[in-house]
Amino acid sequence: MKKGAISFILAIIASGAHAQNKPTRFWNLTVNTITALQMSPAGKQEWGINQCKNDRDGTVDHDERLRITDVSAGRYDVRLVDKAGRTCIVRDIDVKEGAIFIIEEKQLTDCRK
């Protein structure tokens, strides 16, 4: 195998490893600041830690991203509370390690005040 091909293969492997080291993140595209965000494997209602604690001010503003911890790749239900006083559940969100998952205002259909 030639040096150029080996270098190319090593660059691809290194970029894949780099992507795996990126944190999983949530991107808030709702209209309100989120004060609590918990995740459960889809359909289980086994809510985990409040992920908002990963942010310096403990909230996730509109258009802000939040680092997600202690969650592996899979399908999740997300329960969030916003500053307007709504508690909402968004079901069956696909979460991939090292990727960003988005929740938009139009997804907030299961909410209570």
C-alpha positions in Angstrom: 0.0 0.0 0.0 1.3 3.5 -0.9 2.1 6.1 1.7 -0.7 8.4 0.4 -3.4 5.7 0.8 -2.2 4.9 4.3 -2.2 8.5 5.3 -5.8 8.9 3.9 -7.0 5.8 5.8 -5.4 7.0 9.1 -7.0 10.5 8.6 -10.4 8.9 8.2 -9.9 6.7 11.3 -8.7 9.7 13.3 -11.7 11.9 12.3 -14.1 9.1 13.3 -12.4 8.8 16.7 -12.6 12.6 17.1 -16.4 12.5 16.5 -16.8 9.9 19.1 -15.2 12.2 21.7 -17.6 15.0 21.0 -20.3 15.4 23.7 -23.9 14.7 23.0 -25.9 18.0 23.1 -29.4 19.3 23.2 -30.4 22.4 21.1 -33.3 24.4 22.5 -35.4 25.7 19.7 -38.5 26.2 21.8 -39.6 29.8 22.5 -38.9 29.7 26.2 -36.0 29.1 28.5 -35.9 25.5 29.9 -35.3 25.1 33.6 -35.4 21.3 33.8 -34.7 18.6 31.2 -34.9 14.8 32.0 -34.6 11.8 29.7 -36.1 8.3 29.9 -35.7 5.4 27.5 -38.7 5.7 25.2 -41.9 4.5 26.8 -40.4 3.7 30.2 -41.0 6.8 32.3 -37.7 6.2 34.2 -36.6 9.8 34.3 -32.9 10.5 34.8 -31.0 13.4 36.2 -31.9 17.1 35.5 -29.5 17.8 32.6 -29.9 21.5 33.1 -27.5 21.2 36.0 -24.8 20.8 33.3 -25.2 24.5 32.4 -23.5 27.2 34.3 -26.8 29.1 35.1 -28.9 25.9 35.4 -31.1 26.8 32.4 -31.1 26.5 28.6 -32.2 29.6 26.8 -33.8 29.7 23.4 -31.2 28.8 20.7 -28.7 27.6 23.4 -27.1 24.2 23.4 -26.7 22.0 26.5 -24.2 19.2 27.1 -26.0 15.9 27.9 -24.3 13.5 30.3 -24.9 9.9 31.4 -27.1 9.1 28.4 -26.1 6.6 25.7 -27.3 6.5 22.1 -30.9 5.3 21.7 -34.6 6.5 21.6 -35.7 8.7 24.5 -38.7 10.5 25.8 -37.7 14.0 27.0 -39.5 15.8 29.9 -38.9 19.5 30.2 -40.1 22.4 32.3 -39.9 25.9 30.9 -40.0 29.4 32.5 -43.6 29.8 31.3 -44.5 27.0 33.8 -45.2 24.3 31.2 -44.1 20.7 31.8 -43.9 18.9 28.4 -43.0 15.5 27.2 -41.6 15.0 23.8 -41.6 11.3 22.8 -39.3 9.1 20.8 -36.3 11.4 20.2 -33.4 9.8 18.4 -30.2 10.5 20.4 -26.8 9.7 18.9 -23.5 9.8 20.7 -21.5 13.0 19.9 -24.5 14.5 18.0 -27.0 17.3 18.6 -30.6 16.6 19.1 -33.1 19.4 18.7 -36.5 20.1 20.3 -38.6 22.7 18.6 -41.7 24.6 19.8 -43.9 22.7 17.3 -42.9 19.4 19.1 -44.4 20.6 22.4 -47.8 19.0 22.0 -48.0 17.1 25.3 -47.8 19.9 27.9 -49.4 20.9 31.2 -49.2 24.0 33.3 
